[in-house]
Amino acid sequence: QVQLVESGGGLVQAGGSLRLSCAASGRTFSTYTMGWFRQAPGKEREFVAGITWGGSNKRYADSVKGRFTISRDNAKNTVSLQMNSLKPEDTALYYCASAGAPTLPPPVNAGEYIDWGQGTQVTVSS
């Protein structure tokens, strides 16, 4: 089991940038596929980005391709999401998640992730 704590959310104007971080506990973190999801009010949780254990395989939702970048530092047990050119529709609660296995490619289905953080709020004003 991995415990996850997100940080870095906030209020930003459209066109701006934010960097989210997820700190993970657990010695096997480096072997797990990790993902970022988001959930806006009244909507279902949706996949944003995923990364495999070594960082070589990344996957993005079409809505964020070219704007968001996922990365990880296994030495520091962290996963990050760099978000550029933010839009009001990116407003949501963002969650970090662990697949609990070296799943390849990163799953887009939230049900395939077993550990979740509490989320960090991102609000983009127009």
N, C-alpha and C positions, 0 to 999 in steps of 0.2 A: 504494500500500500504506500502511496505517495501523498504527502500533504502539500497543498499548493496555495500560495498567497500571491494575489495579483496587486500591482501598483502602477501608478503612472497615468491614471485617468484624469479627466478634468474637462473644463469648458474651453473651447477653442472656436475661433471664427472659421467659416468656410474657406478652404484653401490652405489652412494651416496644417500643422503636424503635431503628432503626439507619439511618444514611445511607451508602450506598455511592457512591463516586466512581470515575470512569474518566477517566484522563488520556490524551489522544490526541496523537500526533505526526503531522505531515503537513499541508501547506497546504490540502488539499482536504477536510479533515475536515468543514467546515461544509456541504458539499454532500451528505454521505452520511446515509442512514438508519442509525440505531443501535438496538441492542437489548440487553436483558439476558436471560440464560438462567440456569438453575440445574440442578445435577445432584446428586442424593442418592445415597448408596452403594447399588449394586445396581439403580439405576434409570437410565432414559435421560435425556439432557439435554432439558429442557423450556423452552419460551418463557415468559418472565415479563412483559416489557413492551418496547414499541418506540416510537420517535419519529422523525418525518421531519426533514428538514434544517432547516426553519424552526421546528420545535416545535409546529406547529399541528395536526398529526395524530398522535394517540397511540393505542396499542392495548395492551390488558392481557389476561392470562390470567384466566379466570373466577375462579380460586382466589385472586387477589390484588386484584381490583377493589374499590375503596373503601378499601383499606388501603395500597396502594403507589402512589407517584407518580413518574413518570419526567420528567426535565427535562434541558435542555442549555444550555450557555453557549458559543456559538461563538467569542466573543471570547477565552475562556480555554481552548478546545479540551477541554471537559469534558462528560461526561454523568453524571447523578446518578440514584440510585434511593432515594427516601425510603420507608422501610418502617415502618409503624405497626401496632399491634395484632398483633405477631408471634405466631405459633403454633409449637409444636414441629414441625409438618409443614413449616414453612418452612426447616428445617435443611437446608443444602446448600452446595455450592461454587457461588458465583455468578460468572458470566462476563459480560464486556462484549464486544460484537461489532459489527463494521461490515459493512454490506451492500455497501460499495464503490460505491454508486450511490444516487441519490435515489429509491429505491424507494417506491412509494405503493400501498397502505398498507404499513406496516411488516410484513415477512413473519413468520410464526410458525414457519416451517420453518428449522431450524438450517442446512440445506444451502444456503440462500440468503444466508448471511453468509460473508464471505471472510476476514476478519481477526478474531482472537480474542486476548483477554488470557489471563493465566495463572490467573486466578480468585482470589477472596477467600472465605474460609470464614465462613459464618454459622451459628451454633449457638444454638438457642432451647431453653432448659430449661423443663420443666413445673413 
